[in-house]
Amino acid sequence: MFLIDIDTRADTEHAADTATIDTGVMGADLHQTGGEDLVDRAARLKRMINVAPTYTAALSWWTGIAVRRAARAPDTRREVDELEARLLDVPPGTRVLVREGHLVPAVGDPTVRLAAVTALVYEPALGLGIDEREVLREGSVPLGELLGAAVRRATQFTVRTAGPVRADAPALHSQARLLLAGRPVAVVSETTYWWPLLRRAPATMPQYVQAVP
């Protein structure tokens, strides 16, 4: 997963209404869903991700279940390039923590993957205590939840992705910065799989998605 410039707004929507829907992967619980409904679902979830206080809040509301993080690779550290440095407001070459994980149901089948998330984290700006640093290293708590109410999410974009409509295939890609007191502390790239969209859709949208007169 690579980071994309903040000004990127290109949409890569594909024709879900004509795609073949394969619910055989991770999915006795998946529902057969018409193409038109899938387009609507993707648009609704896209809106939700754009304005949600955290990415996990959007997925939890949509699926109706709590989610947790599962590491898909050990955490590493590396130097940021010029673009990443601008997004994090740090000098080029600054070392950051790279976290790669999946979001999975907190209870139930741990092989069900709702999304993949890659985060570049500037640890000195987090202000974590000893216990919180241990939770960060343990890795099961999403960063947005670990930082709590103080963190603010600034979504840069959310786009549809091209490809098959299948439970374990990408449906949406989003990128955001996490801010503490207005300062960026992490840049996150998120790939939402089709599993949440094929399984269910909430009857109502949360208040933060509703239009304000």
Backbone as CSV, one residue per row, in Angstrom:
resi,resn,N_x,N_y,N_z,CA_x,CA_y,CA_z,C_x,C_y,C_z
1,MET,0.851,-1.187,0.000,0.000,0.000,0.000,0.885,1.235,0.000
2,PHE,0.609,2.191,-0.863,1.414,3.395,-0.885,0.541,4.596,-0.575
3,LEU,1.162,5.646,-0.112,0.437,6.853,0.215,0.245,7.690,-1.038
4,ILE,-0.886,8.363,-1.101,-1.260,9.145,-2.272,-1.381,10.602,-1.857
5,ASP,-0.996,11.497,-2.745,-1.023,12.924,-2.463,-2.405,13.356,-1.976
6,ILE,-2.420,14.289,-1.048,-3.662,14.758,-0.443,-4.635,15.333,-1.459
7,ASP,-4.132,15.816,-2.594,-5.009,16.425,-3.591,-5.601,15.412,-4.569
8,THR,-5.252,14.138,-4.442,-5.788,13.133,-5.353,-7.271,12.948,-5.105
9,ARG,-8.087,13.037,-6.137,-9.533,12.864,-5.996,-10.089,11.922,-7.069
10,ALA,-9.235,11.225,-7.808,-9.713,10.377,-8.900,-10.515,9.220,-8.356
11,ASP,-11.680,8.966,-8.939,-12.538,7.853,-8.547,-12.328,6.718,-9.536
12,THR,-12.218,5.488,-9.007,-12.002,4.327,-9.870,-13.197,3.399,-9.819
13,GLU,-14.405,3.958,-9.807,-15.596,3.141,-9.685,-15.705,2.182,-10.858
14,HIS,-16.173,0.954,-10.545,-16.401,-0.019,-11.588,-17.873,-0.371,-11.608
15,ALA,-18.278,-1.064,-12.648,-19.706,-1.343,-12.845,-20.131,-2.521,-11.998
16,ALA,-20.458,-2.254,-10.727,-20.873,-3.330,-9.834,-22.186,-3.959,-10.279
17,ASP,-23.001,-3.194,-10.988,-24.288,-3.744,-11.395,-24.141,-4.815,-12.471
18,THR,-22.988,-4.905,-13.126,-22.807,-5.925,-14.144,-21.785,-6.968,-13.726
19,ALA,-21.196,-6.805,-12.515,-20.165,-7.730,-12.070,-20.780,-9.020,-11.550
20,THR,-20.000,-10.081,-11.603,-20.418,-11.344,-11.033,-20.131,-11.333,-9.546
21,ILE,-21.136,-11.631,-8.746,-20.990,-11.593,-7.313,-20.677,-12.993,-6.813
22,ASP,-19.509,-13.156,-6.213,-19.075,-14.449,-5.691,-19.119,-14.390,-4.177
23,THR,-20.094,-15.048,-3.549,-20.218,-15.037,-2.098,-19.668,-16.310,-1.491
24,GLY,-18.895,-17.052,-2.222,-18.392,-18.314,-1.719,-17.189,-18.177,-0.819
25,VAL,-16.542,-16.993,-0.815,-15.346,-16.814,-0.013,-15.729,-16.213,1.334
26,MET,-15.280,-16.798,2.442,-15.563,-16.333,3.792,-17.042,-16.106,3.971
27,GLY,-17.865,-17.033,3.499,-19.154,-16.474,3.475,-20.416,-17.217,3.472
28,ALA,-20.672,-18.192,4.327,-22.000,-18.788,4.363,-23.030,-17.773,4.831
29,ASP,-22.580,-16.736,5.567,-23.485,-15.746,6.130,-23.775,-14.611,5.155
30,LEU,-23.142,-14.611,3.982,-23.322,-13.512,3.050,-24.638,-13.636,2.297
31,HIS,-25.213,-12.508,1.981,-26.493,-12.474,1.274,-26.275,-12.154,-0.203
32,GLN,-27.028,-12.793,-1.081,-27.029,-12.402,-2.482,-27.651,-11.013,-2.590
33,THR,-26.965,-10.120,-3.250,-27.379,-8.723,-3.290,-27.359,-8.222,-4.716
34,GLY,-28.434,-7.531,-5.133,-28.497,-7.000,-6.480,-27.459,-5.923,-6.715
35,GLY,-27.054,-5.759,-8.000,-26.016,-4.804,-8.333,-26.382,-3.379,-7.974
36,GLU,-27.641,-2.975,-8.223,-28.056,-1.614,-7.917,-27.947,-1.345,-6.425
37,ASP,-28.332,-2.331,-5.611,-28.238,-2.168,-4.171,-26.774,-2.078,-3.725
38,LEU,-25.903,-2.827,-4.371,-24.482,-2.758,-4.033,-23.899,-1.377,-4.314
39,VAL,-24.285,-0.782,-5.430,-23.825,0.568,-5.755,-24.261,1.543,-4.665
40,ASP,-25.515,1.425,-4.234,-26.031,2.295,-3.178,-25.303,2.047,-1.865
41,ARG,-25.080,0.783,-1.544,-24.382,0.462,-0.299,-22.972,1.045,-0.296
42,ALA,-22.259,0.871,-1.401,-20.895,1.390,-1.483,-20.881,2.904,-1.332
43,ALA,-21.844,3.585,-1.938,-21.917,5.039,-1.844,-22.202,5.477,-0.407
44,ARG,-23.077,4.738,0.285,-23.417,5.078,1.668,-22.225,4.859,2.595
45,LEU,-21.548,3.724,2.438,-20.388,3.465,3.287,-19.261,4.456,2.996
46,LYS,-19.131,4.820,1.733,-18.125,5.816,1.343,-18.376,7.137,2.069
47,ARG,-19.620,7.577,2.116,-19.974,8.803,2.833,-19.667,8.673,4.317
48,MET,-19.980,7.500,4.860,-19.766,7.282,6.274,-18.279,7.370,6.628
49,ILE,-17.438,6.734,5.808,-15.992,6.777,6.051,-15.480,8.204,5.965
50,ASN,-16.019,8.992,5.030,-15.557,10.370,4.839,-15.757,11.236,6.076
51,VAL,-16.803,10.964,6.858,-17.126,11.861,7.974,-17.064,11.191,9.338
52,ALA,-16.756,9.908,9.404,-16.739,9.199,10.679,-15.641,9.726,11.596
53,PRO,-15.860,9.701,12.904,-14.806,10.117,13.834,-13.588,9.206,13.782
54,THR,-13.813,7.919,13.498,-12.725,6.964,13.266,-13.177,5.980,12.196
55,TYR,-12.202,5.351,11.541,-12.525,4.344,10.531,-13.218,3.147,11.166
56,THR,-12.752,2.731,12.346,-13.389,1.585,13.012,-14.818,1.909,13.421
57,ALA,-15.105,3.169,13.731,-16.483,3.543,14.059,-17.395,3.331,12.861
58,ALA,-16.909,3.695,11.663,-17.701,3.505,10.451,-17.969,2.022,10.203
59,LEU,-16.933,1.186,10.318,-17.122,-0.247,10.073,-18.010,-0.886,11.128
60,SER,-17.851,-0.491,12.384,-18.665,-1.065,13.455,-20.138,-0.709,13.268
61,TRP,-20.401,0.555,12.891,-21.792,0.961,12.676,-22.385,0.178,11.512
62,TRP,-21.623,0.067,10.441,-22.139,-0.600,9.249,-22.436,-2.076,9.511
63,THR,-21.508,-2.775,10.131,-21.659,-4.223,10.331,-22.494,-4.567,11.548
64,GLY,-22.616,-3.641,12.484,-23.342,-3.929,13.712,-22.547,-4.761,14.705
65,ILE,-21.231,-4.845,14.524,-20.388,-5.625,15.419,-19.155,-4.809,15.815
66,ALA,-18.588,-5.163,16.970,-17.319,-4.556,17.361,-16.197,-5.167,16.534
67,VAL,-15.170,-4.388,16.257,-14.048,-4.879,15.463,-12.754,-4.714,16.250
68,ARG,-11.759,-5.488,15.896,-10.436,-5.363,16.501,-9.387,-5.446,15.405
69,ARG,-8.171,-5.109,15.777,-7.066,-5.148,14.834,-6.310,-6.457,14.975
70,ALA,-5.919,-7.040,13.840,-5.058,-8.218,13.810,-3.859,-7.881,12.934
71,ALA,-2.664,-7.995,13.473,-1.466,-7.657,12.713,-1.311,-8.599,11.527
72,ARG,-0.944,-8.051,10.359,-0.653,-8.900,9.205,0.833,-8.928,8.885
73,ALA,1.602,-8.140,9.626,3.063,-8.151,9.520,3.599,-7.513,10.788
74,PRO,4.792,-7.903,11.235,5.370,-7.254,12.413,5.571,-5.763,12.160
75,ASP,5.397,-4.952,13.204,5.657,-3.521,13.087,7.120,-3.291,12.726
76,THR,7.340,-2.310,11.880,8.702,-1.948,11.490,8.882,-0.443,11.632
77,ARG,10.108,0.022,11.440,10.393,1.452,11.445,11.203,1.794,10.202
78,ARG,10.911,2.935,9.623,11.651,3.386,8.446,11.595,4.885,8.359
79,GLU,12.394,5.442,7.441,12.405,6.876,7.218,11.332,7.268,6.209
80,VAL,10.695,8.406,6.439,9.645,8.863,5.523,10.255,9.586,4.340
81,ASP,9.567,9.485,3.194,10.007,10.241,2.024,9.433,11.657,2.092
82,GLU,9.650,12.436,1.033,9.266,13.853,1.059,7.757,14.040,1.170
83,LEU,6.984,13.255,0.410,5.532,13.379,0.468,5.003,12.973,1.838
84,GLU,5.477,11.841,2.337,5.032,11.384,3.653,5.409,12.381,4.734
85,ALA,6.579,12.997,4.604,7.001,14.008,5.569,6.061,15.204,5.564
86,ARG,5.630,15.620,4.371,4.693,16.754,4.294,3.369,16.405,4.958
87,LEU,2.895,15.184,4.738,1.619,14.783,5.323,1.691,14.696,6.841
88,LEU,2.856,14.302,7.361,3.027,14.176,8.807,3.594,15.437,9.450
89,ASP,3.977,16.421,8.613,4.542,17.669,9.101,5.811,17.423,9.908
90,VAL,6.690,16.597,9.338,7.991,16.302,9.948,9.060,16.439,8.861
91,PRO,10.332,16.553,9.230,11.386,16.640,8.224,11.522,15.325,7.446
92,PRO,11.840,15.372,6.143,12.122,14.143,5.393,13.225,13.348,6.076
93,GLY,13.078,12.043,6.080,14.061,11.189,6.732,13.721,10.853,8.174
94,THR,12.666,11.481,8.718,12.242,11.153,10.078,11.795,9.697,10.142
95,ARG,12.181,9.007,11.191,11.794,7.603,11.346,10.402,7.516,11.967
96,VAL,9.584,6.650,11.392,8.220,6.448,11.877,7.955,4.957,12.055
97,LEU,6.909,4.670,12.798,6.453,3.295,12.987,5.497,2.924,11.862
98,VAL,5.718,1.779,11.238,4.833,1.284,10.174,4.033,0.122,10.734
99,ARG,2.701,0.289,10.754,1.811,-0.756,11.282,0.936,-1.269,10.136
100,GLU,0.974,-2.559,9.907,0.131,-3.175,8.883,-0.772,-4.205,9.552
101,GLY,-2.078,-4.042,9.355,-3.002,-4.948,10.017,-4.294,-5.128,9.255
102,HIS,-5.103,-6.063,9.734,-6.463,-6.258,9.258,-7.430,-5.888,10.374
103,LEU,-8.615,-5.453,10.006,-9.696,-5.303,10.958,-10.605,-6.510,10.819
104,VAL,-10.867,-7.165,11.941,-11.652,-8.402,11.964,-12.712,-8.269,13.048
105,PRO,-13.753,-9.124,13.025,-14.749,-9.069,14.106,-14.099,-9.326,15.456
106,ALA,-14.502,-8.556,16.465,-13.948,-8.734,17.808,-14.371,-10.069,18.409
107,VAL,-15.536,-10.552,18.006,-16.043,-11.844,18.465,-16.468,-12.633,17.234
108,GLY,-16.116,-13.901,17.209,-16.506,-14.725,16.060,-15.300,-15.181,15.268
109,ASP,-15.515,-15.416,13.988,-14.494,-15.983,13.117,-13.349,-14.993,12.881
110,PRO,-12.140,-15.262,13.392,-11.035,-14.318,13.217,-10.463,-14.312,11.803
111,THR,-10.888,-15.267,10.952,-10.391,-15.291,9.578,-11.175,-14.345,8.668
112,VAL,-12.306,-13.826,9.148,-13.086,-12.867,8.362,-12.388,-11.519,8.401
113,ARG,-11.989,-11.020,7.248,-11.282,-9.752,7.168,-12.205,-8.682,6.600
114,LEU,-12.453,-7.670,7.391,-13.301,-6.566,6.964,-12.514,-5.529,6.175
115,ALA,-11.258,-5.350,6.537,-10.447,-4.294,5.915,-8.979,-4.534,6.205
116,ALA,-8.137,-3.897,5.398,-6.699,-3.863,5.637,-6.303,-2.407,5.874
117,VAL,-5.450,-2.187,6.862,-5.057,-0.827,7.223,-3.537,-0.758,7.368
118,THR,-2.930,0.228,6.722,-1.509,0.510,6.888,-1.375,1.913,7.469
119,ALA,-0.616,2.044,8.544,-0.465,3.339,9.211,1.007,3.690,9.358
120,LEU,1.330,4.944,9.038,2.632,5.518,9.350,2.441,6.398,10.577
121,VAL,3.092,6.056,11.656,2.830,6.695,12.949,4.082,7.418,13.440
122,TYR,3.942,8.708,13.741,5.034,9.472,14.337,4.868,9.393,15.856
123,GLU,5.538,8.430,16.456,5.320,8.091,17.867,5.576,9.241,18.843
124,PRO,6.632,10.063,18.663,6.870,11.120,19.662,5.687,12.068,19.850
125,ALA,4.848,12.217,18.812,3.725,13.149,18.909,2.500,12.526,19.582
126,LEU,2.527,11.223,19.857,1.354,10.560,20.416,1.156,10.877,21.897
127,GLY,2.240,11.086,22.613,2.125,11.387,24.041,1.579,10.235,24.854
128,LEU,1.951,9.015,24.502,1.414,7.839,25.183,2.151,7.566,26.489
129,GLY,1.403,7.067,27.480,2.005,6.607,28.715,2.554,5.201,28.560
130,ILE,3.126,4.672,29.635,3.741,3.345,29.587,2.718,2.286,29.205
131,ASP,1.552,2.307,29.846,0.522,1.301,29.557,0.029,1.409,28.117
132,GLU,-0.146,2.640,27.638,-0.632,2.834,26.274,0.415,2.390,25.252
133,ARG,1.688,2.624,25.543,2.729,2.150,24.634,2.740,0.625,24.553
134,GLU,2.444,-0.031,25.664,2.369,-1.492,25.669,1.192,-1.969,24.814
135,VAL,0.047,-1.268,24.918,-1.113,-1.615,24.083,-0.777,-1.418,22.614
136,LEU,-0.061,-0.346,22.288,0.338,-0.094,20.903,1.203,-1.240,20.396
137,ARG,2.155,-1.687,21.203,3.030,-2.796,20.794,2.261,-4.101,20.673
138,GLU,1.281,-4.310,21.554,0.498,-5.556,21.509,-0.285,-5.662,20.207
139,GLY,-0.867,-4.547,19.764,-1.369,-4.464,18.396,-2.809,-4.805,18.117
140,SER,-3.612,-5.178,19.124,-4.990,-5.565,18.827,-5.963,-4.396,18.837
141,VAL,-5.544,-3.244,19.355,-6.411,-2.066,19.437,-6.085,-1.118,18.291
142,PRO,-7.080,-0.756,17.459,-6.826,0.225,16.390,-6.310,1.546,16.967
143,LEU,-5.457,2.221,16.218,-4.812,3.429,16.710,-5.831,4.500,17.096
144,GLY,-6.882,4.665,16.296,-7.891,5.670,16.604,-8.566,5.427,17.940
145,GLU,-8.800,4.155,18.269,-9.401,3.833,19.551,-8.410,4.025,20.691
146,LEU,-7.154,3.703,20.456,-6.140,3.859,21.485,-5.975,5.325,21.878
147,LEU,-6.046,6.233,20.910,-5.861,7.652,21.189,-7.095,8.294,21.818
148,GLY,-8.262,7.648,21.675,-9.460,8.101,22.363,-10.074,9.363,21.785
149,ALA,-10.799,10.079,22.650,-11.584,11.229,22.195,-10.719,12.384,21.718
150,ALA,-9.446,12.395,22.092,-8.581,13.522,21.710,-8.229,13.505,20.235
151,VAL,-8.296,12.349,19.592,-7.873,12.244,18.200,-8.973,12.728,17.260
152,ARG,-8.569,13.345,16.173,-9.499,13.771,15.127,-9.046,13.159,13.814
153,ARG,-10.005,12.638,13.054,-9.707,12.040,11.764,-9.985,13.056,10.666
154,ALA,-9.037,13.242,9.767,-9.229,14.104,8.600,-9.093,13.236,7.354
155,THR,-10.229,12.828,6.790,-10.216,11.972,5.611,-9.785,12.779,4.399
156,GLN,-8.793,12.285,3.672,-8.319,12.974,2.474,-9.121,12.549,1.243
157,PHE,-9.449,11.263,1.137,-10.302,10.788,0.051,-10.781,9.376,0.363
158,THR,-11.898,9.013,-0.255,-12.400,7.640,-0.274,-12.885,7.375,-1.690
159,VAL,-12.389,6.310,-2.332,-12.752,6.009,-3.713,-13.134,4.539,-3.840
160,ARG,-13.964,4.255,-4.836,-14.258,2.873,-5.203,-13.065,2.288,-5.936
161,THR,-12.865,0.989,-5.802,-11.767,0.327,-6.487,-12.299,-0.596,-7.571
162,ALA,-11.519,-0.782,-8.626,-11.902,-1.678,-9.700,-11.576,-3.110,-9.305
163,GLY,-12.385,-4.061,-9.784,-12.115,-5.454,-9.474,-13.392,-6.231,-9.237
164,PRO,-13.262,-7.519,-8.916,-14.441,-8.370,-8.736,-15.199,-8.035,-7.460
165,VAL,-16.504,-8.269,-7.477,-17.330,-8.128,-6.282,-17.299,-9.476,-5.568
166,ARG,-16.396,-9.584,-4.619,-16.176,-10.840,-3.904,-15.817,-10.501,-2.460
167,ALA,-16.214,-11.325,-1.540,-16.096,-10.997,-0.119,-14.704,-10.543,0.280
168,ASP,-13.668,-11.179,-0.258,-12.304,-10.845,0.152,-11.592,-9.914,-0.821
169,ALA,-12.331,-9.302,-1.735,-11.748,-8.371,-2.705,-11.962,-6.925,-2.241
170,PRO,-11.055,-6.011,-2.609,-11.213,-4.603,-2.206,-12.445,-3.967,-2.837
171,ALA,-13.155,-3.176,-2.042,-14.320,-2.431,-2.523,-14.059,-0.927,-2.489
172,LEU,-13.450,-0.438,-1.411,-13.186,0.985,-1.237,-11.752,1.172,-0.756
173,HIS,-11.150,2.286,-1.170,-9.838,2.656,-0.648,-9.930,4.069,-0.103
174,SER,-9.386,4.272,1.080,-9.434,5.593,1.707,-8.089,5.914,2.333
175,GLN,-7.848,7.203,2.494,-6.641,7.661,3.177,-7.019,8.818,4.075
176,ALA,-6.416,8.858,5.258,-6.731,9.903,6.225,-5.506,10.218,7.065
177,ARG,-5.563,11.372,7.697,-4.577,11.714,8.715,-5.275,11.727,10.072
178,LEU,-4.578,11.274,11.103,-5.080,11.361,12.471,-4.373,12.530,13.146
179,LEU,-5.163,13.397,13.786,-4.647,14.639,14.353,-4.849,14.673,15.858
180,LEU,-3.852,15.172,16.573,-3.964,15.481,17.997,-3.672,16.965,18.165
181,ALA,-4.661,17.695,18.677,-4.530,19.153,18.824,-4.141,19.805,17.507
182,GLY,-4.669,19.286,16.408,-4.407,19.845,15.088,-3.125,19.383,14.447
183,ARG,-2.317,18.596,15.153,-1.045,18.147,14.605,-1.185,16.721,14.089
184,PRO,-0.734,16.447,12.863,-0.825,15.067,12.350,0.120,14.142,13.104
185,VAL,-0.415,13.003,13.530,0.397,12.002,14.227,0.474,10.700,13.454
186,ALA,-0.385,10.539,12.465,-0.370,9.314,11.663,-1.051,9.561,10.330
187,VAL,-0.583,8.852,9.320,-1.254,8.792,8.019,-1.662,7.344,7.813
188,VAL,-2.936,7.125,7.516,-3.445,5.759,7.391,-4.047,5.541,6.008
189,SER,-3.748,4.383,5.432,-4.362,3.951,4.172,-5.226,2.738,4.478
190,GLU,-6.489,2.790,4.030,-7.464,1.763,4.412,-8.097,1.147,3.165
191,THR,-8.153,-0.160,3.133,-8.835,-0.884,2.065,-9.997,-1.642,2.673
192,THR,-11.213,-1.240,2.324,-12.411,-1.924,2.810,-12.767,-3.034,1.840
193,TYR,-12.912,-4.247,2.336,-13.281,-5.370,1.481,-14.802,-5.400,1.266
194,TRP,-15.211,-6.246,0.297,-16.635,-6.349,-0.010,-17.432,-7.067,1.072
195,TRP,-16.764,-7.791,1.970,-17.490,-8.578,2.972,-18.540,-7.766,3.723
196,PRO,-18.203,-6.586,4.293,-19.242,-5.829,5.008,-20.399,-5.400,4.119
197,LEU,-20.112,-5.103,2.841,-21.159,-4.636,1.935,-22.072,-5.767,1.488
198,LEU,-21.527,-6.962,1.340,-22.330,-8.104,0.927,-23.160,-8.664,2.078
199,ARG,-22.691,-8.493,3.296,-23.334,-9.123,4.443,-24.589,-8.394,4.886
200,ARG,-24.490,-7.076,5.014,-25.633,-6.321,5.529,-25.452,-4.846,5.203
201,ALA,-26.526,-4.102,5.417,-26.465,-2.644,5.357,-27.339,-2.117,6.483
202,PRO,-26.910,-1.095,7.214,-27.726,-0.569,8.318,-28.996,0.079,7.800
203,ALA,-30.041,-0.012,8.599,-31.330,0.554,8.188,-31.289,2.075,8.171
204,THR,-30.524,2.657,9.071,-30.409,4.121,9.131,-28.946,4.511,9.182
205,MET,-28.662,5.735,8.786,-27.306,6.259,8.833,-27.091,6.956,10.173
206,PRO,-25.870,6.946,10.710,-25.615,7.637,11.973,-25.783,9.137,11.827
207,GLN,-25.945,9.808,12.954,-26.241,11.238,12.939,-25.157,12.041,12.250
208,TYR,-23.886,11.606,12.374,-22.815,12.406,11.789,-22.798,12.362,10.263
209,VAL,-23.614,11.497,9.646,-23.717,11.459,8.196,-24.906,12.276,7.702
210,GLN,-25.841,12.570,8.603,-27.050,13.269,8.195,-26.720,14.699,7.764
211,ALA,-27.422,15.153,6.730,-27.241,16.531,6.266,-27.799,17.502,7.301
212,VAL,-27.103,18.587,7.522,-27.557,19.613,8.451,-28.141,20.766,7.650
213,PRO,-29.406,21.147,7.909,-30.024,22.245,7.153,-29.207,23.530,7.260
